[in-house]
């Protein structure tokens, strides 16, 4: 038993030493691991995972230009909407006038840009929806322009005119950027025909086709002048469409050699009248003229056309204007009936026999006036005078088509 006891104790000591050796070896492993490659990998991966997590939790942030709350925003640049930390699912820009601004996204859908500039003097609300997030809103108001211009047009809206009526626009301010203004104006016809603009001055732009309008044509004038800069710091204010109509075709030819006037309606002779034209000292303009104003009665005073006090007639009957400078085709009750068809005795106008009071339906002056309308063409031949200036009245038909086209800024 003694040997057995000694052997057992020795075994226990051996086991204890063996355990200590194992623990010593095991205890060395963590020391190696902390300084080895495994420890370096753990330190690098933990910040990366944390960064990705933080990036994933960032919310989309929308920014609008002009900035939210701006009271006098510029209206000469497009609206922009951008988003950080996301993409744009939707953008809507609405003005307080009910209009909306269309636009487009960039390839990554992080930016939206309006196709046109915002209008001046308008409050806009922007609603932008980032993908997967709540819609965000912003609002701004554009400033009003300091100086403005408008275009007054002829003929009147919804009116019916003769085949010679151009679309004539007179601007309230001189236009220096003719191309920008002309580009903002469209004139279309049904049935379709090419229509071209011609600048007579910095304040006047006319439109016409190559030949007279076809009878029955419908003409649409589109004015998109709002916020168009016609001159430095001067902006248009109109944005509208206007429709005109062309009636029957009536072409009147006045031959002052024979002193006869022939009226043709849709290609057929309607009437022939004896007339009197300008005398040798006051010849009548020749060329193509268009009736631009009509008066059952009007006052004609020589001083208004540079002829002193040669005449002053308070009740000229059935007067129809052919030039801005004062040429009319009108009734004449003060001359002898023998004058018409035999002598040219006027101060430049074309006269037809008429009666005082403008109510006699049997006289030539009444009949011609009754058959006419604004925009009818009157062609004067053999007057002994030069062709009328195309800008003197609505008389651009005296320019060839090539000459007319050279007057376009486009």
C-alpha positions as CSV (number, residue, x, y, z in Angstrom):
1,X,0.0,0.0,0.0
2,X,2.9,2.4,0.7
3,X,4.2,2.0,-2.8
4,X,0.9,2.5,-4.1
5,X,0.3,5.7,-2.1
6,X,3.7,7.2,-3.2
7,X,2.9,6.3,-6.8
8,X,-0.4,8.1,-6.6
9,X,1.0,11.3,-5.2
10,X,3.7,11.3,-7.8
11,X,1.0,11.0,-10.5
12,X,-0.9,13.9,-9.0
13,X,2.2,16.1,-9.1
14,X,2.9,15.1,-12.7
15,X,-0.8,15.9,-13.6
16,X,-0.5,19.3,-12.0
17,X,2.7,20.2,-13.8
18,X,1.1,18.9,-17.0
19,X,-1.9,21.2,-16.5
20,X,0.4,24.2,-15.8
21,X,2.2,23.5,-19.1
22,X,-1.0,23.4,-21.0
23,X,-2.2,26.6,-19.4
24,X,1.1,28.3,-20.1
25,X,0.9,27.3,-23.8
26,X,-2.8,28.3,-24.0
27,X,-2.1,31.6,-22.3
28,X,0.4,32.5,-25.0
29,X,-2.1,32.2,-27.8
30,X,-4.1,35.4,-27.1
31,X,-0.9,37.4,-27.0
32,X,-0.1,36.3,-30.5
33,X,-3.6,36.9,-31.8
34,X,-3.8,40.6,-30.5
35,X,-0.6,41.4,-32.4
36,X,-1.3,39.3,-35.5
37,X,-3.1,39.9,-38.8
38,X,-6.4,38.9,-37.3
39,X,-6.4,41.9,-34.9
40,X,-5.5,44.3,-37.7
41,X,-8.4,43.1,-39.9
42,X,-10.9,43.6,-37.0
43,X,-9.8,47.2,-36.5
44,X,-10.2,48.1,-40.2
45,X,-13.6,46.5,-40.8
46,X,-15.4,48.0,-37.8
47,X,-15.2,51.7,-39.0
48,X,-16.3,50.7,-42.5
49,X,-19.4,48.9,-41.3
50,X,-20.2,51.9,-39.1
51,X,-19.7,54.4,-41.9
52,X,-22.0,52.4,-44.2
53,X,-24.6,52.2,-41.5
54,X,-24.5,55.9,-40.8
55,X,-24.8,56.7,-44.6
56,X,-27.8,54.4,-44.9
57,X,-29.6,56.2,-42.1
58,X,-29.1,59.7,-43.6
59,X,-32.4,61.3,-44.8
60,X,-32.9,62.9,-48.2
61,X,-32.5,66.6,-48.2
62,X,-34.1,68.7,-50.9
63,X,-32.8,72.2,-52.0
64,X,-34.7,74.6,-54.3
65,X,-33.3,77.5,-56.4
66,X,-34.6,80.2,-55.9
67,X,-34.4,79.4,-52.2
68,X,-37.5,78.8,-50.0
69,X,-38.9,82.0,-48.8
70,X,-37.3,84.3,-51.4
71,X,-39.6,87.3,-51.9
72,X,-38.0,88.9,-55.0
73,X,-36.5,86.0,-56.9
74,X,-35.0,86.4,-60.4
75,X,-37.3,85.3,-63.2
76,X,-34.6,85.1,-65.9
77,X,-33.2,81.7,-64.9
78,X,-34.9,78.3,-64.6
79,X,-36.0,76.7,-61.3
80,X,-33.8,74.0,-60.0
81,X,-34.5,71.2,-57.4
82,X,-31.7,69.0,-56.1
83,X,-31.6,66.2,-53.5
84,X,-28.8,64.9,-51.3
85,X,-28.7,61.4,-50.0
86,X,-31.4,60.1,-52.3
87,X,-33.1,60.5,-55.7
88,X,-36.1,62.5,-56.8
89,X,-39.3,60.6,-57.4
90,X,-41.5,63.6,-58.3
91,X,-41.3,67.4,-58.7
92,X,-44.2,69.8,-59.2
93,X,-43.9,73.6,-59.5
94,X,-47.2,75.6,-59.5
95,X,-47.8,79.3,-59.8
96,X,-50.5,81.2,-58.0
97,X,-52.1,81.8,-61.4
98,X,-52.7,78.0,-61.7
99,X,-49.9,77.6,-64.3
100,X,-47.3,74.8,-63.9
101,X,-43.6,74.6,-64.9
102,X,-42.6,71.5,-66.8
103,X,-39.1,70.2,-66.4
104,X,-36.7,67.2,-66.6
105,X,-34.4,65.2,-64.4
106,X,-30.7,64.5,-64.8
107,X,-29.5,60.9,-65.4
108,X,-29.2,60.1,-61.7
109,X,-32.5,61.8,-60.8
110,X,-30.7,64.0,-58.2
111,X,-31.5,67.2,-60.0
112,X,-34.6,68.6,-61.8
113,X,-34.6,71.7,-64.0
114,X,-37.6,73.6,-65.3
115,X,-37.8,73.8,-69.1
116,X,-38.7,77.5,-69.0
117,X,-38.1,80.4,-66.6
118,X,-40.7,81.2,-64.0
119,X,-43.0,84.2,-64.8
120,X,-42.3,87.5,-63.1
121,X,-44.5,88.7,-60.3
122,X,-45.7,85.2,-59.5
123,X,-45.7,83.1,-56.3
124,X,-44.6,79.5,-56.8
125,X,-45.0,76.5,-54.7
126,X,-42.6,73.6,-55.1
127,X,-43.5,70.0,-54.0
128,X,-40.6,67.6,-54.3
129,X,-40.9,63.9,-53.4
130,X,-37.6,62.0,-52.7
131,X,-37.7,58.3,-53.4
132,X,-39.0,56.4,-50.3
133,X,-39.4,59.6,-48.2
134,X,-42.0,62.2,-47.4
135,X,-42.7,65.0,-49.8
136,X,-41.0,68.3,-49.1
137,X,-42.2,71.8,-50.0
138,X,-40.8,75.2,-50.7
139,X,-42.2,78.5,-51.9
140,X,-40.8,81.7,-53.5
141,X,-42.1,84.8,-55.3
142,X,-40.5,86.3,-58.4
143,X,-40.0,90.0,-58.7
144,X,-41.9,92.2,-61.1
145,X,-40.0,93.9,-64.0
146,X,-39.2,97.6,-63.6
147,X,-40.2,98.5,-67.2
148,X,-42.6,96.8,-69.6
149,X,-44.0,97.0,-73.1
150,X,-47.1,95.7,-74.9
151,X,-47.9,95.1,-78.5
152,X,-51.2,96.6,-79.9
153,X,-52.4,94.5,-82.8
154,X,-54.5,95.0,-85.9
155,X,-57.0,93.7,-86.8
156,X,-59.2,93.4,-83.7
157,X,-59.8,90.0,-82.1
158,X,-62.6,87.9,-83.7
159,X,-63.0,90.5,-86.5
160,X,-63.5,89.7,-90.2
161,X,-61.3,91.5,-92.7
162,X,-60.6,91.6,-96.4
163,X,-57.8,89.5,-98.0
164,X,-55.3,92.3,-97.8
165,X,-55.3,92.8,-94.0
166,X,-51.8,92.1,-92.5
167,X,-51.3,91.4,-88.9
168,X,-49.7,94.6,-87.7
169,X,-48.2,95.0,-84.2
170,X,-47.2,98.3,-82.7
171,X,-45.1,98.3,-79.5
172,X,-45.2,100.8,-76.7
173,X,-41.4,100.8,-76.3
174,X,-38.7,100.6,-78.9
175,X,-37.5,97.1,-79.4
176,X,-33.7,96.5,-79.6
177,X,-33.7,92.7,-79.5
178,X,-35.9,92.2,-82.5
179,X,-35.1,88.5,-82.8
180,X,-36.2,87.7,-79.2
181,X,-39.5,89.6,-79.7
182,X,-40.3,88.2,-83.2
183,X,-39.5,84.6,-81.9
184,X,-42.1,85.1,-79.2
185,X,-44.8,85.9,-81.8
186,X,-46.4,83.4,-84.1
187,X,-49.0,83.9,-86.8
188,X,-50.6,80.8,-88.3
189,X,-53.2,80.4,-91.0
190,X,-55.9,77.8,-91.7
191,X,-55.7,76.8,-94.6
192,X,-51.9,76.7,-93.9
193,X,-49.6,79.2,-95.6
194,X,-46.2,80.5,-94.8
195,X,-46.4,83.8,-92.8
196,X,-43.3,86.0,-92.3
197,X,-42.7,89.0,-90.1
198,X,-41.3,92.3,-91.4
199,X,-40.0,95.1,-89.1
200,X,-40.9,98.6,-90.4
201,X,-39.3,100.2,-87.4
202,X,-38.3,99.5,-83.8
203,X,-41.9,99.8,-82.8
204,X,-43.7,98.1,-85.7
205,X,-43.8,94.5,-86.8
206,X,-46.2,93.3,-89.5
207,X,-46.9,89.7,-90.7
208,X,-48.2,88.6,-94.1
209,X,-48.1,85.7,-96.5
210,X,-46.5,85.9,-100.0
211,X,-49.8,86.7,-101.7
212,X,-53.2,87.9,-100.3
213,X,-54.9,85.6,-97.8
214,X,-57.3,83.1,-99.3
215,X,-61.0,84.0,-98.7
216,X,-62.3,82.2,-95.6
217,X,-58.9,81.9,-93.9
218,X,-58.7,81.8,-90.1
219,X,-55.6,83.5,-88.6
220,X,-54.3,82.9,-85.1
221,X,-51.9,85.4,-83.5
222,X,-49.9,83.9,-80.6
223,X,-48.3,86.5,-78.3
224,X,-45.8,85.0,-75.8
225,X,-44.1,88.2,-74.9
226,X,-44.4,87.9,-71.1
227,X,-40.9,88.4,-69.6
228,X,-39.3,88.6,-73.0
229,X,-36.6,91.3,-72.8
230,X,-37.3,93.6,-75.8
231,X,-34.8,96.2,-74.8
232,X,-32.3,96.5,-71.9
233,X,-34.4,96.0,-68.7
234,X,-37.7,96.3,-70.6
235,X,-39.9,93.2,-70.6
236,X,-43.1,92.2,-72.3
237,X,-46.3,91.4,-70.3
238,X,-48.6,89.6,-72.8
239,X,-49.3,85.9,-73.1
240,X,-52.4,85.3,-75.2
241,X,-53.8,83.9,-78.4
242,X,-56.0,86.0,-80.7
243,X,-58.1,84.8,-83.7
244,X,-59.0,86.8,-86.8
245,X,-61.0,85.8,-89.9
246,X,-60.7,86.7,-93.6
247,X,-64.0,87.2,-95.4
248,X,-64.7,87.4,-99.2
249,X,-62.1,88.6,-101.6
250,X,-62.6,92.2,-102.9
251,X,-60.0,93.9,-105.1
252,X,-60.7,97.4,-106.3
253,X,-58.6,98.9,-109.1
254,X,-58.6,102.7,-109.6
255,X,-57.3,103.9,-113.0
256,X,-56.7,107.6,-112.8
257,X,-56.0,107.9,-116.5
258,X,-59.5,106.8,-117.3
259,X,-60.9,108.0,-114.0
260,X,-62.7,104.8,-113.5
261,X,-62.8,102.4,-110.6
262,X,-63.6,98.7,-111.0
263,X,-64.6,96.5,-108.0
264,X,-64.0,92.8,-108.3
265,X,-65.6,90.4,-105.8
266,X,-64.2,86.9,-105.7
267,X,-62.8,87.3,-109.2
268,X,-65.9,88.7,-110.9
269,X,-66.7,92.4,-111.6
270,X,-69.1,93.7,-109.0
271,X,-69.3,97.4,-110.0
272,X,-67.7,100.2,-111.9
273,X,-67.7,103.8,-110.7
274,X,-66.5,107.1,-112.2
275,X,-64.1,108.8,-109.8
276,X,-61.8,111.8,-109.4
277,X,-58.3,111.7,-108.1
278,X,-55.5,114.1,-107.1
279,X,-54.8,117.0,-109.4
280,X,-51.4,117.8,-111.0
281,X,-50.2,119.6,-107.8
282,X,-51.6,117.0,-105.4
283,X,-51.2,113.6,-107.1
284,X,-52.5,110.5,-105.6
285,X,-50.1,107.8,-104.4
286,X,-49.9,104.8,-106.7
287,X,-49.6,101.2,-105.7
288,X,-51.4,98.6,-103.5
289,X,-53.2,100.1,-100.5
290,X,-55.4,98.5,-97.9
291,X,-58.4,100.0,-96.2
292,X,-57.3,100.6,-92.6
293,X,-60.2,102.8,-91.1
294,X,-63.8,103.4,-92.1
295,X,-66.0,106.4,-91.2
296,X,-69.6,107.0,-92.2
297,X,-68.8,110.7,-91.8
298,X,-65.6,112.4,-90.7
299,X,-64.0,115.8,-90.6
300,X,-61.1,116.5,-93.1
301,X,-58.9,119.5,-92.5
302,X,-56.0,120.5,-94.8
303,X,-53.8,121.7,-91.9
304,X,-53.5,118.1,-90.6
305,X,-51.8,117.0,-93.8
306,X,-49.6,120.0,-94.3
307,X,-51.8,121.9,-96.8
308,X,-52.5,125.0,-94.7
309,X,-56.0,126.2,-94.7
310,X,-57.0,125.0,-98.2
311,X,-60.0,123.1,-96.9
312,X,-62.0,122.1,-93.8
313,X,-65.0,119.9,-94.4
314,X,-66.8,118.7,-91.3
315,X,-68.9,116.0,-92.7
316,X,-67.1,114.1,-95.5
317,X,-69.3,111.0,-96.2
318,X,-68.2,107.4,-96.5
319,X,-64.5,107.9,-95.9
320,X,-62.1,104.9,-95.9
321,X,-58.5,105.5,-95.0
322,X,-55.7,104.2,-97.4
323,X,-52.6,105.8,-95.9
324,X,-51.5,107.1,-92.5
325,X,-50.5,110.3,-94.2
326,X,-54.1,111.1,-95.1
327,X,-55.1,109.4,-98.4
328,X,-58.8,108.3,-98.4
329,X,-61.3,107.0,-100.8
330,X,-64.4,108.8,-99.9
331,X,-67.7,110.3,-101.0
332,X,-67.8,113.8,-102.3
333,X,-71.0,116.0,-102.3
334,X,-69.4,119.4,-102.9
335,X,-68.1,118.8,-106.5
336,X,-70.2,118.9,-109.6
337,X,-71.4,115.5,-110.8
338,X,-69.7,116.2,-114.1
339,X,-66.2,116.0,-112.4
340,X,-66.4,112.3,-111.7
341,X,-65.1,110.3,-114.5
342,X,-63.7,113.3,-116.4
343,X,-61.3,115.3,-114.2
344,X,-58.8,114.8,-111.4
345,X,-59.4,117.7,-109.0
346,X,-58.8,116.5,-105.5
347,X,-55.9,117.1,-103.0
348,X,-54.8,113.5,-103.4
349,X,-57.8,111.5,-102.3
350,X,-60.1,109.4,-104.5
351,X,-63.6,110.7,-104.6
352,X,-66.9,109.2,-105.6
353,X,-70.2,111.1,-106.1
354,X,-72.1,111.2,-102.8
355,X,-74.8,113.2,-101.0
356,X,-74.5,115.4,-97.9
357,X,-75.6,113.5,-94.7
358,X,-74.3,110.1,-95.9
359,X,-77.8,108.6,-96.0
360,X,-78.6,108.5,-99.7
361,X,-78.4,104.8,-100.7
362,X,-78.5,105.6,-104.4
363,X,-75.2,107.4,-104.8
364,X,-71.8,105.7,-105.7
365,X,-70.1,106.8,-102.5
366,X,-72.7,105.0,-100.4
367,X,-72.7,101.9,-102.6
368,X,-68.9,101.4,-102.5
369,X,-68.7,102.0,-98.8
370,X,-71.5,99.5,-98.2
371,X,-69.7,96.9,-100.2
372,X,-66.3,97.4,-98.5
373,X,-64.7,96.2,-95.2
374,X,-61.4,96.8,-93.4
375,X,-58.6,94.9,-95.2
376,X,-60.0,95.3,-98.7
377,X,-57.4,96.0,-101.3
378,X,-57.4,99.2,-103.5
379,X,-54.9,99.3,-106.3
380,X,-54.2,102.8,-107.8
381,X,-52.7,103.0,-111.3
382,X,-51.7,105.9,-113.6
383,X,-51.8,108.6,-111.0
384,X,-48.6,110.3,-112.0
385,X,-47.2,109.6,-108.5
386,X,-44.6,107.2,-107.0
387,X,-45.6,104.0,-105.3
388,X,-46.7,104.6,-101.7
389,X,-44.2,103.8,-99.0
390,X,-45.0,100.3,-97.7
391,X,-44.9,101.6,-94.1
392,X,-47.4,104.4,-94.9
393,X,-50.5,102.5,-93.8
394,X,-51.0,98.8,-94.0
395,X,-49.4,98.7,-97.4
396,X,-46.6,96.1,-97.2
397,X,-47.9,94.4,-100.3
398,X,-45.8,96.9,-102.3
399,X,-42.7,94.9,-101.3
400,X,-41.8,91.8,-103.2
401,X,-41.7,88.6,-101.2
402,X,-37.9,88.6,-101.2
403,X,-37.9,92.2,-99.9
404,X,-40.5,91.4,-97.3
405,X,-38.5,88.4,-96.0
406,X,-35.3,90.5,-95.5
407,X,-37.2,92.6,-93.0
408,X,-37.5,89.6,-90.6
409,X,-35.1,89.4,-87.7
410,X,-35.3,85.6,-87.9
